[in-house]
Amino acid sequence: MRRLSYARAIREAHAQLLAQDPRVFLIGQGVRNPWYAGTSLQDLDKEFGRERVIDSPVSENATTGAAIGAAITGMRPIVFHPRMDFMLLAADPIMNQAANWSYLFAGQVSVPVVIRAVINRGGEQGPQHSQAVQALYAHVPGLKVVMPATPYDAKGLLVAAVRDGNPVLYIDDRWLYESEGEVPEALYEVPIGSASIRRSGRDVTLVATSYMASEAAKAVEVLAQRGIDVELIDLRSIKPWDRNLVYSSVGKTGRLVIADAAWVSGGIAAEIAASVAGDIFHALKAPIARVCLPDAPAPTSAVLEQAYYVGADEMVSAVEKVLL
C-alpha cells in the first residue's frame, strides 16, 4: 500500500470530501497559506475555488459562529484554527451554541460542523502559542473530540467527523505532520470512539493520545529490549473514549500508564485514571501512573523546553515504576 505523510493524508481527506459532497466547505485563517497549515491544505483553493475554501479574517469567534450557523442550515463546514490557543476566542459558539443546539431542540436539529484545531509546540513559541487544551472541550456534553496519531487515522477520522451529525473537534499535532504511514486511496472512516491496539502485551497497558502515541511506540521498543511486554493503546478519540478496550486491556495486564501531552491536572489522563480506579479497581495490581506536562506554562527558552516536554523516556520510567 502507498505511504503518505500525516499532513498529506489530511489534505487528501479534505480534497475527497470536497469533491464528493457539495455541502462541504472549508473556512479559517490561513487556509491558503502553508505557513499556517503546512501541506495539509495545499492548493485546495485552486482545486475547488475560493467560494468553498474561504480564507477568513482574524476573528475566531465570527468564523466559527458563521460555520456553525451554516451547519444548522444543512451545510457541512470544516473550520480551521491554525493554533489551538486562539480557538479559545470561539468558546461561546463552540461550547454554548454548537454543543447545546441539538439538546435545545429535542434532537430535531443537528450541527454537523468539524472544528479543526492544530497544536503547535516547541520552537521557543512560548506559553501563548503552545497550549494543548483538548480536555477543556472534552468536558462539554454535546461535543466529540478526536486526536489522530497516524496518517491512516488522520484521514479516516476526518472523514468520520465530517459525516457525523454532531459537532466534532478534530485536533491534529504539528509535530506529526512529517510522519508517514500506509493510507488507502479510497474514502474510509475510522469510527469515532474506537481506540486501536498498536501493540499487544501482557505486563502493562500504556494508553496514549496523539503525538504521545508516537512517543509511546518508541518507549515500547525500549521496554521490549528490557523484557517488558507492553500493550500500547492509541486512544484516537478522547470524547467518547473507548472504555471497553481500555478496561479489557487493564483487566489482562493489571497495570496502567496514561500519556497525554497536556497539563497533568484535570486532563484526559486524569479522567481515564479516575474511571479505571472507580470501575475496575479490583483489576489493578499497582497504582496508575500518568505521563503529562507539568502544571506550568510552556517556556520560551529552548533549554527549558527540553525539560518541560515529556516523551518516550518518561514513559519508560513510568512503566518500570508500576512494575516495581
Short mmCIF file of the C-alpha atoms (twelve columns), coordinates in Angstrom:
data_MODEL
# 
_entry.id   MODEL 
# 
loop_
_atom_site.group_PDB 
_atom_site.id 
_atom_site.type_symbol 
_atom_site.label_atom_id 
_atom_site.label_alt_id 
_atom_site.label_comp_id 
_atom_site.label_asym_id 
_atom_site.label_seq_id 
_atom_site.Cartn_x 
_atom_site.Cartn_y 
_atom_site.Cartn_z 
_atom_site.pdbx_PDB_model_num 
ATOM 1   C CA . MET A 1   0.000   0.000  0.000  1 
ATOM 2   C CA . ARG A 2   1.198   3.537  -0.728 1 
ATOM 3   C CA . ARG A 3   2.519   5.761  2.044  1 
ATOM 4   C CA . LEU A 4   1.546   9.350  2.827  1 
ATOM 5   C CA . SER A 5   2.670   11.859 5.383  1 
ATOM 6   C CA . TYR A 6   0.264   12.816 8.155  1 
ATOM 7   C CA . ALA A 7   -0.238  16.268 6.612  1 
ATOM 8   C CA . ARG A 8   -0.856  14.894 3.114  1 
ATOM 9   C CA . ALA A 9   -3.360  12.384 4.495  1 
ATOM 10  C CA . ILE A 10  -5.318  15.285 5.993  1 
ATOM 11  C CA . ARG A 11  -5.109  17.119 2.676  1 
ATOM 12  C CA . GLU A 12  -6.390  14.091 0.759  1 
ATOM 13  C CA . ALA A 13  -9.356  13.703 3.102  1 
ATOM 14  C CA . HIS A 14  -10.286 17.353 2.560  1 
ATOM 15  C CA . ALA A 15  -9.994  17.037 -1.217 1 
ATOM 16  C CA . GLN A 16  -12.053 13.874 -1.464 1 
ATOM 17  C CA . LEU A 17  -14.766 15.191 0.844  1 
ATOM 18  C CA . LEU A 18  -14.993 18.479 -1.061 1 
ATOM 19  C CA . ALA A 19  -15.236 16.574 -4.346 1 
ATOM 20  C CA . GLN A 20  -17.859 14.141 -3.095 1 
ATOM 21  C CA . ASP A 21  -20.232 16.412 -1.160 1 
ATOM 22  C CA . PRO A 22  -21.219 19.928 -2.297 1 
ATOM 23  C CA . ARG A 23  -22.311 20.731 1.262  1 
ATOM 24  C CA . VAL A 24  -18.713 20.563 2.496  1 
ATOM 25  C CA . PHE A 25  -16.698 23.762 2.615  1 
ATOM 26  C CA . LEU A 26  -13.564 24.923 4.414  1 
ATOM 27  C CA . ILE A 27  -13.187 28.205 6.266  1 
ATOM 28  C CA . GLY A 28  -10.479 29.588 8.526  1 
ATOM 29  C CA . GLN A 29  -7.371  31.671 8.908  1 
ATOM 30  C CA . GLY A 30  -4.538  30.789 6.582  1 
ATOM 31  C CA . VAL A 31  -6.289  28.018 4.659  1 
ATOM 32  C CA . ARG A 32  -4.345  29.125 1.572  1 
ATOM 33  C CA . ASN A 33  -1.058  29.689 3.397  1 
ATOM 34  C CA . PRO A 34  1.409   26.837 4.097  1 
ATOM 35  C CA . TRP A 35  2.863   28.845 6.999  1 
ATOM 36  C CA . TYR A 36  -0.368  28.097 8.864  1 
ATOM 37  C CA . ALA A 37  -1.314  24.660 7.577  1 
ATOM 38  C CA . GLY A 38  1.839   23.097 6.181  1 
ATOM 39  C CA . THR A 39  0.857   20.895 3.232  1 
ATOM 40  C CA . SER A 40  -2.381  19.779 4.898  1 
ATOM 41  C CA . LEU A 41  -4.495  22.212 2.833  1 
ATOM 42  C CA . GLN A 42  -2.125  22.869 -0.052 1 
ATOM 43  C CA . ASP A 43  -3.780  24.232 -3.235 1 
ATOM 44  C CA . LEU A 44  -7.306  23.260 -2.213 1 
ATOM 45  C CA . ASP A 45  -8.441  26.763 -3.163 1 
ATOM 46  C CA . LYS A 46  -7.063  26.264 -6.679 1 
ATOM 47  C CA . GLU A 47  -8.832  22.928 -6.987 1 
ATOM 48  C CA . PHE A 48  -12.214 23.861 -5.519 1 
ATOM 49  C CA . GLY A 49  -12.375 27.638 -5.710 1 
ATOM 50  C CA . ARG A 50  -12.354 30.358 -3.106 1 
ATOM 51  C CA . GLU A 51  -16.111 30.094 -2.588 1 
ATOM 52  C CA . ARG A 52  -15.560 26.717 -0.898 1 
ATOM 53  C CA . VAL A 53  -12.070 27.304 0.521  1 
ATOM 54  C CA . ILE A 54  -12.531 30.565 2.378  1 
ATOM 55  C CA . ASP A 55  -9.621  32.425 3.955  1 
ATOM 56  C CA . SER A 56  -11.216 34.280 6.852  1 
ATOM 57  C CA . PRO A 57  -10.279 37.446 8.754  1 
ATOM 58  C CA . VAL A 58  -8.585  37.180 12.136 1 
ATOM 59  C CA . SER A 59  -11.814 36.655 14.056 1 
ATOM 60  C CA . GLU A 60  -12.059 33.173 15.518 1 
ATOM 61  C CA . ASN A 61  -15.431 33.855 17.104 1 
ATOM 62  C CA . ALA A 62  -17.075 35.170 13.935 1 
ATOM 63  C CA . THR A 63  -15.599 32.490 11.676 1 
ATOM 64  C CA . THR A 64  -16.663 29.654 13.952 1 
ATOM 65  C CA . GLY A 65  -20.096 31.146 14.556 1 
ATOM 66  C CA . ALA A 66  -20.699 31.524 10.820 1 
ATOM 67  C CA . ALA A 67  -19.729 27.906 10.223 1 
ATOM 68  C CA . ILE A 68  -21.993 26.665 12.999 1 
ATOM 69  C CA . GLY A 69  -24.871 28.652 11.540 1 
ATOM 70  C CA . ALA A 70  -24.180 27.126 8.134  1 
ATOM 71  C CA . ALA A 71  -24.174 23.645 9.685  1 
ATOM 72  C CA . ILE A 72  -27.567 24.254 11.281 1 
ATOM 73  C CA . THR A 73  -28.961 25.115 7.838  1 
ATOM 74  C CA . GLY A 74  -27.668 21.881 6.295  1 
ATOM 75  C CA . MET A 75  -24.079 22.537 5.222  1 
ATOM 76  C CA . ARG A 76  -21.086 20.522 6.471  1 
ATOM 77  C CA . PRO A 77  -18.347 23.055 7.178  1 
ATOM 78  C CA . ILE A 78  -14.807 22.434 8.359  1 
ATOM 79  C CA . VAL A 79  -13.463 25.335 10.431 1 
ATOM 80  C CA . PHE A 80  -9.676  25.613 10.549 1 
ATOM 81  C CA . HIS A 81  -7.923  27.094 13.595 1 
ATOM 82  C CA . PRO A 82  -4.159  27.086 12.942 1 
ATOM 83  C CA . ARG A 83  -3.439  27.494 16.645 1 
ATOM 84  C CA . MET A 84  -5.497  25.807 19.307 1 
ATOM 85  C CA . ASP A 85  -4.638  28.598 21.757 1 
ATOM 86  C CA . PHE A 86  -6.666  31.186 19.863 1 
ATOM 87  C CA . MET A 87  -9.622  28.880 19.330 1 
ATOM 88  C CA . LEU A 88  -10.424 29.852 22.913 1 
ATOM 89  C CA . LEU A 89  -11.781 33.084 21.415 1 
ATOM 90  C CA . ALA A 90  -14.507 30.921 19.841 1 
ATOM 91  C CA . ALA A 91  -15.513 29.236 23.094 1 
ATOM 92  C CA . ASP A 92  -19.030 30.690 23.042 1 
ATOM 93  C CA . PRO A 93  -20.142 29.405 19.622 1 
ATOM 94  C CA . ILE A 94  -18.483 26.039 20.259 1 
ATOM 95  C CA . MET A 95  -19.466 25.335 23.863 1 
ATOM 96  C CA . ASN A 96  -22.602 27.398 24.306 1 
ATOM 97  C CA . GLN A 97  -24.147 27.028 20.854 1 
ATOM 98  C CA . ALA A 98  -22.934 24.055 18.806 1 
ATOM 99  C CA . ALA A 99  -22.707 21.711 21.786 1 
ATOM 100 C CA . ASN A 100 -26.234 22.511 23.017 1 
ATOM 101 C CA . TRP A 101 -28.260 23.108 19.851 1 
ATOM 102 C CA . SER A 102 -29.452 19.523 19.343 1 
ATOM 103 C CA . TYR A 103 -30.421 19.215 23.011 1 
ATOM 104 C CA . LEU A 104 -32.300 22.535 22.950 1 
ATOM 105 C CA . PHE A 105 -34.447 21.286 20.069 1 
ATOM 106 C CA . ALA A 106 -35.002 17.748 21.389 1 
ATOM 107 C CA . GLY A 107 -32.718 16.194 18.794 1 
ATOM 108 C CA . GLN A 108 -34.641 17.636 15.849 1 
ATOM 109 C CA . VAL A 109 -31.755 19.900 14.790 1 
ATOM 110 C CA . SER A 110 -28.217 18.684 14.109 1 
ATOM 111 C CA . VAL A 111 -24.994 20.675 13.925 1 
ATOM 112 C CA . PRO A 112 -22.663 18.751 11.575 1 
ATOM 113 C CA . VAL A 113 -19.643 21.012 11.921 1 
ATOM 114 C CA . VAL A 114 -15.998 19.960 12.176 1 
ATOM 115 C CA . ILE A 115 -13.782 22.317 14.143 1 
ATOM 116 C CA . ARG A 116 -10.157 21.572 13.362 1 
ATOM 117 C CA . ALA A 117 -7.524  22.799 15.789 1 
ATOM 118 C CA . VAL A 118 -3.762  22.476 15.415 1 
ATOM 119 C CA . ILE A 119 -1.476  22.009 18.404 1 
ATOM 120 C CA . ASN A 120 1.815   23.848 17.904 1 
ATOM 121 C CA . ARG A 121 4.645   23.342 20.377 1 
ATOM 122 C CA . GLY A 122 8.364   23.848 20.680 1 
ATOM 123 C CA . GLY A 123 10.464  26.208 18.642 1 
ATOM 124 C CA . GLU A 124 10.579  28.694 21.532 1 
ATOM 125 C CA . GLN A 125 6.995   29.755 20.840 1 
ATOM 126 C CA . GLY A 126 6.163   30.349 24.473 1 
ATOM 127 C CA . PRO A 127 3.045   29.878 26.597 1 
ATOM 128 C CA . GLN A 128 0.530   31.660 24.351 1 
ATOM 129 C CA . HIS A 129 1.306   29.592 21.256 1 
ATOM 130 C CA . SER A 130 1.931   26.116 22.676 1 
ATOM 131 C CA . GLN A 131 -1.158  25.048 24.592 1 
ATOM 132 C CA . ALA A 132 -2.960  21.712 24.276 1 
ATOM 133 C CA . VAL A 133 -6.380  22.315 25.836 1 
ATOM 134 C CA . GLN A 134 -8.275  19.328 24.467 1 
ATOM 135 C CA . ALA A 135 -9.567  18.396 27.927 1 
ATOM 136 C CA . LEU A 136 -11.450 21.692 28.104 1 
ATOM 137 C CA . TYR A 137 -13.597 20.689 25.121 1 
ATOM 138 C CA . ALA A 138 -13.884 17.026 26.126 1 
ATOM 139 C CA . HIS A 139 -15.509 18.275 29.334 1 
ATOM 140 C CA . VAL A 140 -18.503 19.675 27.409 1 
ATOM 141 C CA . PRO A 141 -21.572 17.477 26.732 1 
ATOM 142 C CA . GLY A 142 -22.559 17.521 23.083 1 
ATOM 143 C CA . LEU A 143 -19.034 17.729 21.675 1 
ATOM 144 C CA . LYS A 144 -16.994 14.875 20.254 1 
ATOM 145 C CA . VAL A 145 -13.198 15.181 20.295 1 
ATOM 146 C CA . VAL A 146 -10.757 13.167 18.177 1 
ATOM 147 C CA . MET A 147 -6.946  13.239 18.123 1 
ATOM 148 C CA . PRO A 148 -5.388  11.115 15.355 1 
ATOM 149 C CA . ALA A 149 -1.801  9.948  15.778 1 
ATOM 150 C CA . THR A 150 -1.145  8.243  12.424 1 
ATOM 151 C CA . PRO A 151 -1.677  9.218  8.774  1 
ATOM 152 C CA . TYR A 152 -4.268  6.432  8.438  1 
ATOM 153 C CA . ASP A 153 -6.277  7.767  11.352 1 
ATOM 154 C CA . ALA A 154 -5.751  11.384 10.310 1 
ATOM 155 C CA . LYS A 155 -7.649  10.712 7.095  1 
ATOM 156 C CA . GLY A 156 -10.222 8.263  8.439  1 
ATOM 157 C CA . LEU A 157 -11.177 10.323 11.478 1 
ATOM 158 C CA . LEU A 158 -11.619 13.480 9.404  1 
ATOM 159 C CA . VAL A 159 -13.966 11.633 7.064  1 
ATOM 160 C CA . ALA A 160 -15.921 10.256 10.024 1 
ATOM 161 C CA . ALA A 161 -16.068 13.695 11.634 1 
ATOM 162 C CA . VAL A 162 -17.466 15.386 8.518  1 
ATOM 163 C CA . ARG A 163 -20.070 12.648 8.080  1 
ATOM 164 C CA . ASP A 164 -21.125 12.799 11.733 1 
ATOM 165 C CA . GLY A 165 -24.279 14.711 12.580 1 
ATOM 166 C CA . ASN A 166 -22.764 16.294 15.667 1 
ATOM 167 C CA . PRO A 167 -20.085 18.927 16.286 1 
ATOM 168 C CA . VAL A 168 -16.682 17.254 16.264 1 
ATOM 169 C CA . LEU A 169 -13.385 18.789 17.342 1 
ATOM 170 C CA . TYR A 170 -10.618 17.367 15.187 1 
ATOM 171 C CA . ILE A 171 -7.258  18.064 16.823 1 
ATOM 172 C CA . ASP A 172 -4.033  17.423 14.945 1 
ATOM 173 C CA . ASP A 173 -0.465  17.972 16.077 1 
ATOM 174 C CA . ARG A 174 2.116   19.859 14.030 1 
ATOM 175 C CA . TRP A 175 4.845   17.566 15.362 1 
ATOM 176 C CA . LEU A 176 3.221   14.687 13.465 1 
ATOM 177 C CA . TYR A 177 2.988   16.329 10.039 1 
ATOM 178 C CA . GLU A 178 6.070   14.672 8.549  1 
ATOM 179 C CA . SER A 179 5.415   11.184 9.945  1 
ATOM 180 C CA . GLU A 180 4.477   8.632  7.287  1 
ATOM 181 C CA . GLY A 181 2.252   5.583  7.136  1 
ATOM 182 C CA . GLU A 182 0.066   3.471  4.874  1 
ATOM 183 C CA . VAL A 183 -3.100  5.245  3.717  1 
ATOM 184 C CA . PRO A 184 -5.714  3.802  1.308  1 
ATOM 185 C CA . GLU A 185 -6.664  5.971  -1.661 1 
ATOM 186 C CA . ALA A 186 -10.399 5.387  -1.229 1 
ATOM 187 C CA . LEU A 187 -12.522 7.259  1.279  1 
ATOM 188 C CA . TYR A 188 -12.893 5.370  4.544  1 
ATOM 189 C CA . GLU A 189 -13.950 6.106  8.097  1 
ATOM 190 C CA . VAL A 190 -12.251 5.413  11.397 1 
ATOM 191 C CA . PRO A 191 -15.112 5.114  13.901 1 
ATOM 192 C CA . ILE A 192 -15.233 7.919  16.442 1 
ATOM 193 C CA . GLY A 193 -14.904 6.495  19.947 1 
ATOM 194 C CA . SER A 194 -12.862 3.495  18.837 1 
ATOM 195 C CA . ALA A 195 -9.306  3.057  20.129 1 
ATOM 196 C CA . SER A 196 -6.611  0.968  18.455 1 
ATOM 197 C CA . ILE A 197 -4.226  -1.606 19.912 1 
ATOM 198 C CA . ARG A 198 -0.895  -0.663 18.342 1 
ATOM 199 C CA . ARG A 199 0.915   -3.493 20.115 1 
ATOM 200 C CA . SER A 200 -0.379  -6.381 22.215 1 
ATOM 201 C CA . GLY A 201 1.276   -7.135 25.542 1 
ATOM 202 C CA . ARG A 202 0.727   -8.794 28.895 1 
ATOM 203 C CA . ASP A 203 2.674   -6.784 31.516 1 
ATOM 204 C CA . VAL A 204 1.434   -3.177 31.374 1 
ATOM 205 C CA . THR A 205 -1.229  -1.213 29.490 1 
ATOM 206 C CA . LEU A 206 0.074   2.055  28.029 1 
ATOM 207 C CA . VAL A 207 -2.681  4.390  26.781 1 
ATOM 208 C CA . ALA A 208 -1.576  7.391  24.728 1 
ATOM 209 C CA . THR A 209 -3.106  10.213 22.705 1 
ATOM 210 C CA . SER A 210 -1.981  11.993 19.531 1 
ATOM 211 C CA . TYR A 211 1.767   12.737 19.424 1 
ATOM 212 C CA . MET A 212 2.275   10.835 22.662 1 
ATOM 213 C CA . ALA A 213 1.181   7.654  20.888 1 
ATOM 214 C CA . SER A 214 4.139   8.151  18.559 1 
ATOM 215 C CA . GLU A 215 6.464   8.607  21.523 1 
ATOM 216 C CA . ALA A 216 4.846   5.614  23.219 1 
ATOM 217 C CA . ALA A 217 5.759   3.398  20.274 1 
ATOM 218 C CA . LYS A 218 9.418   4.294  20.866 1 
ATOM 219 C CA . ALA A 219 9.077   3.598  24.586 1 
ATOM 220 C CA . VAL A 220 7.538   0.200  23.924 1 
ATOM 221 C CA . GLU A 221 10.529  -0.841 21.801 1 
ATOM 222 C CA . VAL A 222 12.970  0.161  24.541 1 
ATOM 223 C CA . LEU A 223 10.955  -1.708 27.145 1 
ATOM 224 C CA . ALA A 224 10.737  -4.810 24.955 1 
ATOM 225 C CA . GLN A 225 14.536  -4.927 24.873 1 
ATOM 226 C CA . ARG A 226 14.406  -4.979 28.673 1 
ATOM 227 C CA . GLY A 227 11.992  -7.893 28.704 1 
ATOM 228 C CA . ILE A 228 8.873   -5.837 29.490 1 
ATOM 229 C CA . ASP A 229 5.830   -6.655 27.351 1 
ATOM 230 C CA . VAL A 230 3.669   -3.545 26.964 1 
ATOM 231 C CA . GLU A 231 0.226   -3.319 25.403 1 
ATOM 232 C CA . LEU A 232 0.009   0.023  23.596 1 
ATOM 233 C CA . ILE A 233 -3.406  1.592  23.018 1 
ATOM 234 C CA . ASP A 234 -3.733  4.617  20.756 1 
ATOM 235 C CA . LEU A 235 -6.867  6.270  22.113 1 
ATOM 236 C CA . ARG A 236 -7.692  8.150  18.856 1 
ATOM 237 C CA . SER A 237 -10.878 9.638  20.373 1 
ATOM 238 C CA . ILE A 238 -10.932 11.318 23.772 1 
ATOM 239 C CA . LYS A 239 -14.675 12.076 23.777 1 
ATOM 240 C CA . PRO A 240 -16.095 9.497  23.714 1 
ATOM 241 C CA . TRP A 241 -13.144 7.290  24.618 1 
ATOM 242 C CA . ASP A 242 -13.069 3.530  24.242 1 
ATOM 243 C CA . ARG A 243 -13.741 2.342  27.782 1 
ATOM 244 C CA . ASN A 244 -14.358 -1.253 26.771 1 
ATOM 245 C CA . LEU A 245 -10.971 -1.656 25.105 1 
ATOM 246 C CA . VAL A 246 -9.062  0.094  27.892 1 
ATOM 247 C CA . TYR A 247 -10.864 -1.853 30.617 1 
ATOM 248 C CA . SER A 248 -10.295 -5.141 28.805 1 
ATOM 249 C CA . SER A 249 -6.586  -4.435 28.482 1 
ATOM 250 C CA . VAL A 250 -6.190  -3.380 32.117 1 
ATOM 251 C CA . GLY A 251 -8.097  -6.495 33.132 1 
ATOM 252 C CA . LYS A 252 -5.402  -8.510 31.372 1 
ATOM 253 C CA . THR A 253 -2.287  -6.610 32.493 1 
ATOM 254 C CA . GLY A 254 -3.363  -5.203 35.863 1 
ATOM 255 C CA . ARG A 255 -1.219  -2.097 35.347 1 
ATOM 256 C CA . LEU A 256 -1.923  1.200  33.608 1 
ATOM 257 C CA . VAL A 257 0.158   4.149  32.394 1 
ATOM 258 C CA . ILE A 258 -1.567  7.034  30.579 1 
ATOM 259 C CA . ALA A 259 0.330   9.526  28.408 1 
ATOM 260 C CA . ASP A 260 -1.178  12.808 27.241 1 
ATOM 261 C CA . ALA A 261 0.723   15.879 26.017 1 
ATOM 262 C CA . ALA A 262 -1.314  18.277 28.121 1 
ATOM 263 C CA . TRP A 263 -1.159  19.552 31.695 1 
ATOM 264 C CA . VAL A 264 -1.416  16.859 34.327 1 
ATOM 265 C CA . SER A 265 -4.255  18.404 36.364 1 
ATOM 266 C CA . GLY A 266 -7.795  17.896 35.114 1 
ATOM 267 C CA . GLY A 267 -6.797  16.284 31.841 1 
ATOM 268 C CA . ILE A 268 -7.930  13.258 29.864 1 
ATOM 269 C CA . ALA A 269 -5.306  11.159 31.662 1 
ATOM 270 C CA . ALA A 270 -6.916  12.060 34.984 1 
ATOM 271 C CA . GLU A 271 -10.348 11.174 33.587 1 
ATOM 272 C CA . ILE A 272 -9.217  7.751  32.410 1 
ATOM 273 C CA . ALA A 273 -7.386  7.087  35.673 1 
ATOM 274 C CA . ALA A 274 -10.458 8.008  37.724 1 
ATOM 275 C CA . SER A 275 -12.724 5.851  35.562 1 
ATOM 276 C CA . VAL A 276 -10.466 2.807  35.759 1 
ATOM 277 C CA . ALA A 277 -9.990  3.199  39.513 1 
ATOM 278 C CA . GLY A 278 -13.718 3.623  40.044 1 
ATOM 279 C CA . ASP A 279 -14.978 0.892  37.730 1 
ATOM 280 C CA . ILE A 280 -12.357 -1.890 37.775 1 
ATOM 281 C CA . PHE A 281 -10.234 -1.165 40.833 1 
ATOM 282 C CA . HIS A 282 -10.169 -4.889 41.593 1 
ATOM 283 C CA . ALA A 283 -8.157  -5.498 38.404 1 
ATOM 284 C CA . LEU A 284 -5.281  -3.203 39.381 1 
ATOM 285 C CA . LYS A 285 -2.023  -4.654 40.702 1 
ATOM 286 C CA . ALA A 286 -0.287  -1.276 41.070 1 
ATOM 287 C CA . PRO A 287 -1.119  2.439  41.250 1 
ATOM 288 C CA . ILE A 288 -1.974  4.126  37.949 1 
ATOM 289 C CA . ALA A 289 0.740   6.387  36.505 1 
ATOM 290 C CA . ARG A 290 0.354   9.461  34.290 1 
ATOM 291 C CA . VAL A 291 2.877   10.983 31.897 1 
ATOM 292 C CA . CYS A 292 1.770   14.557 31.196 1 
ATOM 293 C CA . LEU A 293 3.084   18.098 31.139 1 
ATOM 294 C CA . PRO A 294 3.769   19.807 34.461 1 
ATOM 295 C CA . ASP A 295 1.286   22.377 35.747 1 
ATOM 296 C CA . ALA A 296 3.251   25.287 34.323 1 
ATOM 297 C CA . PRO A 297 3.120   27.426 31.181 1 
ATOM 298 C CA . ALA A 298 5.268   26.358 28.242 1 
ATOM 299 C CA . PRO A 299 8.683   28.051 28.386 1 
ATOM 300 C CA . THR A 300 10.137  30.200 25.632 1 
ATOM 301 C CA . SER A 301 13.733  29.090 26.224 1 
ATOM 302 C CA . ALA A 302 14.868  26.127 24.114 1 
ATOM 303 C CA . VAL A 303 16.828  24.764 27.081 1 
ATOM 304 C CA . LEU A 304 13.778  24.882 29.326 1 
ATOM 305 C CA . GLU A 305 11.615  23.327 26.602 1 
ATOM 306 C CA . GLN A 306 13.791  20.224 26.714 1 
ATOM 307 C CA . ALA A 307 12.990  19.829 30.393 1 
ATOM 308 C CA . TYR A 308 9.316   20.754 30.016 1 
ATOM 309 C CA . TYR A 309 8.085   18.406 27.290 1 
ATOM 310 C CA . VAL A 310 7.682   14.715 28.069 1 
ATOM 311 C CA . GLY A 311 8.085   11.746 25.778 1 
ATOM 312 C CA . ALA A 312 9.400   8.212  25.438 1 
ATOM 313 C CA . ASP A 313 11.961  8.445  28.261 1 
ATOM 314 C CA . GLU A 314 9.342   9.474  30.809 1 
ATOM 315 C CA . MET A 315 7.048   6.670  29.660 1 
ATOM 316 C CA . VAL A 316 9.807   4.107  30.066 1 
ATOM 317 C CA . SER A 317 10.375  5.322  33.633 1 
ATOM 318 C CA . ALA A 318 6.648   5.275  34.424 1 
ATOM 319 C CA . VAL A 319 6.181   1.741  33.117 1 
ATOM 320 C CA . GLU A 320 9.160   0.456  35.082 1 
ATOM 321 C CA . LYS A 321 7.827   2.157  38.213 1 
ATOM 322 C CA . VAL A 322 4.411   0.452  38.074 1 
ATOM 323 C CA . LEU A 323 6.209   -2.890 37.765 1 
ATOM 324 C CA . LEU A 324 8.192   -2.468 40.981 1 
# 
